Amino acid sequence: MNKNKLLLIECEMKGPKGHFLDNLIESTKSFEKKLKVYWILNRKFNNEGSYIPKYIKIYKSISTNKFYRKKNKLLYILEEFFLFFVNIYNIFYFSLFFLKKKNFVNYFIALKSNYFLLPKYFSSFYKTFISLKFSKKDHVFFQTARRKDMALINFLIKIDKNHPNFHIRVMLPPKIRFKGFFYYIKEIDEQLKFNRAFVYLFGDFTHKLFLKNSISKIGILKSNIPWSFYTRKLKKKNHVIGFMGNARKAKGFHLLPELIKTLENKNNNLKYIIQFSNVSDDLIDAKKELYEMAKNNKRIVIIEKYCDYQQFRNILKRIDIMPIIHQANEINTITSGTMYSCLSHEIPIIIPEGTTFLNNILKFKSFEKANNLKQYANKILQISNNYNFYLRNIKLNSRILRLILKNDPLKKNILS
């Protein structure tokens, strides 16, 4: 029996760093047994030796800006100016293409809905897309949808009434602006109503924002990221305290030296794993201090590099307690991949007071809350001294997540 197809798309990703490749791999592992999986990626994508699943077909065809606005504003503007004229040429080229295909009316409607411009990715994306010959039973999943992705989705929907099902995952709350994200949500409202397109949101704040700015309120769903799980064994002493991810002030990286000193003054049996990358200039001193501390303390392990899918999960397996030193408002608004990772890998956590993210899952007392660094240190010791209690409860909460994922709307809509 032939499998239906699933196309996973990441337009902007040019390297393995960040959550983008990780999420692609998670989605692939979630669906590869029942669907034939393809990836369409940026032309410049280089996995740099990172882990990539076997048995998937990868197409690198999407063309994006060579220059980033933040890095080189002048060259970015010149490139945008050049691409504007390329876009005009492509409009005429595809006019002839769809005339020949006897589909010019739908093309014109799509063009009009995008203010008579082709979506940024369309020209480099479309030929690969149609070569895969999708049917209405197949699925296209935009892993991390941005405004440019929404313009492309709207266009693909309008030029082909027999299009595959579109699944659109939004990780961060988009800005409300002219011809922005919500403009395209309204443009595809009919497809949302008739279950031909779906929008998936990770946090409560973003979900409420979308409901407020959509038309029919249908097809806009809360969904968890597909995730791998780990069953943790009880360890009675020498617990490992962890920090993982980009070194940012918002994540409390600059507070780590003081936190470790405070803990060391109270308990010298703890161990530490600090994995980070992308250190900004204002955190160089904190980084140097951590390295100096590690020279004199073999229980402090520093891993300064990007970790791929397998490496990241192997480090999570070694961590017993994770302090998450974000601001509560940031966690509630933008969400926290670290909290989610700890839940699936059965790691008790300390989170800031006022955190409501994952309240629907953290039903059992597998965590503590803190307001300041001293409280974080005390809560870490509290969990370490009563680890059996917190581990038992994080296992119960992890089981809740497993049950939720079984009925997750993303999974059900793709496999139905």
N, C-alpha and C positions, 0 to 999 in steps of 0.2 A: 504494500500500500504506500502510495506517495505521500510524503509529508507536506503540510502547508508550509509556506515560507514566512520567516520573520527577518525583517531588515532592521538593524540597529544603526543609528546615525549619530555621529559626533562631528559637527562641522568645523569647529574652531580648534580642536585639540591637535597640537603639533608634536607633543612629547608625552611621556608617561606620567609626569608629575601632576599631583592633585588627585581629585576623586574621579575624574572622568573615565580613565582607562579602567580603574577599579570597578566602577559601576557597569561598564560594558561587559567586563568579565563576569560579574555577578549575574547580570541579565542572561548572558549566554549560558551559564551553568544552570540557571533556573529553567530554561526552555529547550536546551539542545537535544534532550531525549525525545521530545514530541514534535519539534519543528526543525526545519532546515534553516540554519542561521547564517545570515550575511552581515557584513559590516561595510558601510560607506564612510570613509574618513577624509580628513584633509589631505591634500596632495603632498604636503610637507611632513606628514606624520612619520616619526621615527621612534620606535619602541625602545631604542637604546639598550637592547639586551634584556628588557623586562619580560616577565612571563606573559605569554599569549596562549590561549587555549588552542588545541589542535582541531582539525576538522571543521574549520570555518573558512568561508571565502571572504577575503578582505579586498575591497576596492579603494584605492586612494585617488579620488577624482575631484574633490571639492577644492575650489580655488578661493582664497581669501586674501586680505591685505598682506603685503610683505612688511609694511611698517605699521607700528602701533602708535596711536595718537599720543599716549603718555610718554613714549620713548623719543619720538621724533615728530613733532607736530608739523613742521614744514614739509617733510617728505610725505607724511600721511596725507596732507591736504593736496599736494601735487599728484599723488597716486589716486586719490578720490576724484580729482578733476579728470585725469586720464580715463579712469574706469567709467565715468559718466558718458564719455563719447563711445567707449566700447559697448556700453549698455544700449546706446541708441542704435549702433550697428546690429547688435544681437536682436533687438526688437524687430528690425526689418528681416533679419535672417529667419527668425522663428515665425514671422508672418507668412513667409513663403513656405516654410516647413509645414505649418498647420493648414495652409490653403491646400497644399498637396494631399494632406491627410484628411481633407474635408472636415476639418474641426476648427475652422477659423472663428466661428461665432463664439464658441466657448473660450477660445484664446483671447478674443477681444474683451469678453466679460471679465476674465481673470485679469487682463491688463488694466482695464478700467478700475477694478477694485483695488489695484495697487498704484493708482494715480499715474497710469500709463508709463510705468517703469517695470522692468523685470526684477524679480527678487534677486538679491545680491548673489545667492548661491545657484540660481536656476541654471544658467548656461553651462557651468561645469558639472552640474549634478544630473541633469535630465537624461542625457544619453545613456549613462550607466544605469539609471533608474529604470528606463523603459526596456533596456536590454535584459533585465531580470524577469520581465513578463509576469507581473503580479496580477492576481485575480481578486475578486471581492472577498474571497475567503482568507487571503493573506493579510499580513500585518506589518506596519511600518512604525517603528518606535523611535521617536526623537528623545534621546536619553536626557539631555539637558537643554530644554528649549529656551531660546532667546528670541528677541523681537524679529531678527532676520530669519530665524527658523520658522516663526509663525507666518511671515510673509510667504515663504516657500510652501508651507503646508496649505495655506489658503489658495495659492496658485494651482497646486497639484490637484486639489479638490475640485476647483472650478473648470479645469481643462479636461477632466475625465470623470464622468458620472459613475463609471464602473471601477473607481479607484479602490485600492485596498483599505483596510481599517487603519486609521491613524491614532497612535497613542502618544500623548504629549506630556512629558514629565517636566515640571517646573520646580527648581530647587530653591530659588530666592524670590522674594516679593518684587514684581516688576514695577517700574515707575509708571505713573499715569501721565501720558503725554499724547500729542497729536500723532496720528497714525502709529500708535504704540501697540503694546501687547494686547490691550483690551479691545482695540479697534478690530484686530483680526479674530479675536474670540467671538465678537459679534458677527463678523463676516461668515464664520463657519457654524453659526448657531444651529442651522438646520441639520447639519451633520451630527452635532452633539445630541440633538433631540431624537434623531433616528438611529443612534448607536453606531454611527459610522466613524465617529471621532470621539476621543475621550481625553480629558485633562486630569492629570494626577498631581496632587499636592501633598507635601510632606508634613507641614505644620498647620496648626489651627489658625494662626494669624493670616497666612497666605490663603487658606481655604475661604475664610470670611471675606477677604479682599476680593477674591474672584467671584464669589456669589454676589457681592455688592455691585460689581461692574460687568456682569454678564446679563443676557436677556432672559433666557428661559430657565436658568439655574440647573439645567439638566446636563449630565455628562461631565460634571465637575466634581471630582471625587478625591477623598483623602486616601492616600496609599502609602504603605511602608516600602522602603527600598528592599528588594530581595537581598537576603543576607545569609552567609554561612554561619553555622553554630559550632560551639566547642563545649564539651562536657568537662568541667574543671573538678579535679580531685582536691580533697581537703589537705591543706598544709598548715601545721600548727605553729610554726615559727619561721623566722628569716623571710618574712613576707617582702615581696618586691613592689615598690612604689613606682608608678609609671607616669611618663609624659610622652605623648606622641603627636606628630603633625608639624605644621609650619611654626617656626618660632615667631610669635606675634605677641605684642603687649596685650592685645585683647584676650589672648589665651593665658596670660599670666606668666609668660616665659621669664620675664625679668624678676619674678618673685621666687623662682626655683632655688637659687643659692640660699636665700634667707630661710625658706621652708626646710631645706635639708639641714641647715645648721640648727634650727629649732628642734627638729626631730632627733638629730644626733646628740643633742644635749640631754635628751630624755630616754633615748633607746638606741644603742649602737649595734643592734642585731638586724636592723632593717637593711634592705638592699634597694638599689635604684637603677632604673633603666630610663634614659632620656634620649629619645629619638627625635630628631628635628632636621629641617632643611630651610632654605630661603631666609637667612638671618638678615634683618634690616640693620642699618647703621646704628640706630639707637639702642640695639641690643648686643652690640659687640662686647661691651664690658661685662654683661651678664654671661655671655658665652665664655669669655676668657676666665671668669671666676669659676665657672663650672669645671672647666678643664684643670684649673689649679687644684680644685678640691678633689678631682678624680685622681690626680697624681699621688695624693696622700691617703686616698681611701679607695681600696680595691673593690669595695662594695658599690661604688658608683660607676656604672657603665654608660658611656656616651656613644651614640650612633648618629653621626652627622652625615646623613645621606637620604635621598629618596628611597623608600622601600616599596617594592612592587607588591602585587597581589599576594603572593605566597610569603614573602618576607614580612610584610605587615602583619599577617595573621599569626605567623610564628612568634613574633615579638609579643603580640597580645596574649598568647598562651603562657608566656613567662611572667606576665604582670598579675599581681594578686589584688592590688588596691590602686584606684586611679582618682587622684584629686583633679577636678575640672574647675579651673580657676578663671572661668569666663565671667562676664557680667550676666546676671539673670535675664536682663532685657534682651541682650543679644541672643541668648539661647532660645528664649521664647519666641523671638521674631524670626531669626534666621535658622534656628534649630542647631543641633550639635551631632555631627557624625561620630564624635568620640563617645558620647553618651550611648548612642545606638550600638556602637561596636562593643562597649562594655556589657550591654544587655545581652547581646548574642553570644559573647564569650564568657559570661558568668563572672564578671569582675565587679565587686562592690565599689561604690563611688562616693565621693564627697562633692556636692554641688552647691552653688551659691543660694542663699535664702531668696525666696521669691521665684524660683524656677518652677514652671508649670509644664514644660515640655515633657512628654511621655507619662504624664499623670495617669492616663488611661491604662498604662501597662505596669507602672511601678506601684502595684497594689500592696506588695509586701515590703517590710522594712529591710531593704537591701542597700540602703544609702543613708548618709547623714548630710545635713546642711550646715553651712558656715557663712559667717559675715566677714571675717578677716583672717589674716595669715595664722595668727595664734590659734584660732578656732579650727582652721584646716588641719594644723598639726595635731591638736588634741583629738579631732575626729578620726584622723588616720590611726592614731594609737588606740582609740576606742574600738575601731573595727578590727585592728590587728589582734587585740586582746580578747575579742569575742568573735573570731573569724568563722567559727562553725555556724553561729547564728546568722551572720550576714550572708555566708555562702549558701546556706539552705534557702534563704529568702530570695537571693538573686536567681537561684535555680527555678523557683516558683514563678518569678517574673519572666524569666527567659521562656518558660513553658507557655505563658500567656502570649508572648510574641509569636511563638511557633504556631499557636492556634489561630492567631489573627492573620498570619501570613497564608495559612491554608485557604482562607476565605477573602484574601486581599482582592480588591476589584481589578487591579492590573493583571494579576495572574488569571482570574476568572474570565476576564474579557479577551485575553489573548488565547487562552486554551479552550474557550467555549465553541 
